[in-house]
């Protein structure tokens, strides 16, 4: 019987998220503060964002831009 090992979810830095959306990293931090994007805090207090959630938000944003 093979055990399935679940890969840890990829977490992105504010800079990585900013590059995806082509915005400033401070904008990403602002989105986290207002609840547009949830974040995880590292032990050092830095924000990290779930890659799957970031891509879902990007897909939603692209959908809204279509006529």
Rosetta silent file (secondary structure, phi, psi, omega in degrees, C-alpha in Angstrom):
SEQUENCE: XXXXXXXXXXXXXXXXXXXXXXXXXXXXXXXXXXXXXXXXXXXXXXXXXXXXXXXXXXXXXXXXXXX
SCORE:     score description
SCORE:     0.000 S_00000001
   1 L     0.000  122.843 -177.552    0.000    0.000    0.000 S_00000001
   2 L   -90.239  132.397  175.348    1.582    3.280   -1.084 S_00000001
   3 L   -81.651  137.540  177.350    1.314    6.309    1.130 S_00000001
   4 L   -93.340  123.615  179.111    0.421    9.479   -0.703 S_00000001
   5 L   -99.331  119.542 -178.868    2.647   12.351    0.292 S_00000001
   6 L   -84.112  129.187  179.259    0.958   15.661   -0.212 S_00000001
   7 L   -69.411  141.562  177.144    3.250   18.359   -1.513 S_00000001
   8 L   -65.589  145.921 -178.878    3.338   21.476    0.642 S_00000001
   9 L   -67.905  136.349 -179.156    1.409   24.357   -0.847 S_00000001
  10 L   -73.843  131.085  178.245    3.627   26.861   -2.625 S_00000001
  11 E  -110.796  140.353 -177.948    3.749   30.220   -0.903 S_00000001
  12 E  -111.890  148.517  175.804    4.645   33.431   -2.678 S_00000001
  13 L   -80.586  163.588  175.812    6.271   36.599   -1.358 S_00000001
  14 H   -57.150  -35.760  178.959    4.603   39.988   -1.837 S_00000001
  15 H   -65.685  -39.454  178.833    7.184   40.744   -4.554 S_00000001
  16 H   -66.167  -41.680  177.759    6.331   37.565   -6.442 S_00000001
  17 H   -65.235  -41.508  179.438    2.598   38.343   -6.259 S_00000001
  18 H   -60.545  -39.106  179.346    3.279   41.927   -7.342 S_00000001
  19 H   -65.778  -37.511  179.308    5.162   40.666  -10.395 S_00000001
  20 H   -64.156  -43.036 -177.448    2.231   38.431  -11.374 S_00000001
  21 H   -89.720   -7.189 -176.386   -0.263   41.323  -11.146 S_00000001
  22 L    58.214   49.709  176.122    2.215   43.955  -12.379 S_00000001
  23 L  -131.061  174.237  177.459    1.660   46.149   -9.335 S_00000001
  24 L   -76.233  145.168  177.901    3.856   47.467   -6.523 S_00000001
  25 H   -56.129  -30.375  178.038    4.492   45.087   -3.575 S_00000001
  26 H   -65.231  -30.394  176.581    2.875   47.671   -1.267 S_00000001
  27 H   -65.192  -40.797  178.889   -0.349   47.237   -3.242 S_00000001
  28 H   -62.950  -43.438  177.831   -0.269   43.501   -2.495 S_00000001
  29 H   -61.650  -40.073  178.339    0.199   44.256    1.224 S_00000001
  30 H   -63.679  -41.384  177.780   -2.756   46.663    1.049 S_00000001
  31 H   -59.906  -39.672  179.367   -4.898   43.940   -0.571 S_00000001
  32 H   -66.155  -39.986 -178.569   -4.017   41.631    2.323 S_00000001
  33 H   -65.478  -35.625 -178.412   -4.936   44.291    4.895 S_00000001
  34 H   -90.899   -2.573  175.324   -8.387   44.867    3.363 S_00000001
  35 L    90.804    7.830  178.774   -9.066   41.141    2.914 S_00000001
  36 L   -69.896  -27.451 -177.851   -8.914   40.951   -0.872 S_00000001
  37 L  -143.758  125.851 -179.147   -6.163   38.335   -0.547 S_00000001
  38 L   -81.937  149.929 -178.958   -5.460   36.226    2.527 S_00000001
  39 L  -131.884  161.005  176.184   -1.934   35.916    3.798 S_00000001
  40 E  -115.277  141.224  177.234    0.065   33.732    6.132 S_00000001
  41 E   -98.796  134.464  175.563    2.650   35.209    8.466 S_00000001
  42 L   -77.550  173.228  177.568    6.046   33.567    8.784 S_00000001
  43 L   -61.697  -28.153  178.218    7.742   33.253   12.160 S_00000001
  44 L   -83.604   -1.170  177.421    9.664   36.394   11.251 S_00000001
  45 L    90.752    6.452  179.458    6.411   38.295   10.612 S_00000001
  46 L   -84.227  149.208  178.741    6.646   38.388    6.820 S_00000001
  47 E   -84.262  143.070  172.215    3.567   37.846    4.654 S_00000001
  48 E  -134.510  147.042 -175.588    3.257   34.890    2.313 S_00000001
  49 E  -121.193  140.392  178.751    0.434   34.221   -0.107 S_00000001
  50 E   -70.422  127.888 -177.194   -0.971   30.892   -1.309 S_00000001
  51 H   -58.786  -42.496 -178.239   -0.125   30.408   -4.981 S_00000001
  52 H   -62.344  -40.487  179.862   -3.488   28.789   -5.775 S_00000001
  53 H   -68.389  -38.584  178.661   -5.401   31.716   -4.253 S_00000001
  54 H   -62.098  -45.741 -179.519   -3.249   34.240   -6.135 S_00000001
  55 H   -67.736  -32.503  176.413   -3.924   32.502   -9.462 S_00000001
  56 H   -66.615  -41.540  178.104   -7.656   32.313   -8.671 S_00000001
  57 H   -65.210  -38.823  177.663   -7.719   36.065   -7.985 S_00000001
  58 H   -63.279  -43.360  178.580   -5.841   36.686  -11.219 S_00000001
  59 H   -62.482  -41.543  177.405   -8.357   34.591  -13.166 S_00000001
  60 H   -62.332  -42.455 -179.640  -11.241   36.532  -11.571 S_00000001
  61 H   -64.152  -39.690  179.114   -9.593   39.843  -12.459 S_00000001
  62 H   -68.771  -35.152  177.429   -9.117   38.735  -16.059 S_00000001
  63 H   -63.405  -42.187 -177.378  -12.754   37.600  -16.269 S_00000001
  64 H   -69.201  -25.497 -179.476  -13.984   41.006  -15.084 S_00000001
  65 H   -79.446  -15.545 -179.805  -11.889   42.809  -17.691 S_00000001
  66 L   -78.045  140.680 -179.987  -13.537   40.966  -20.577 S_00000001
  67 L   -70.937    0.000    0.000  -16.490   42.764  -22.205 S_00000001
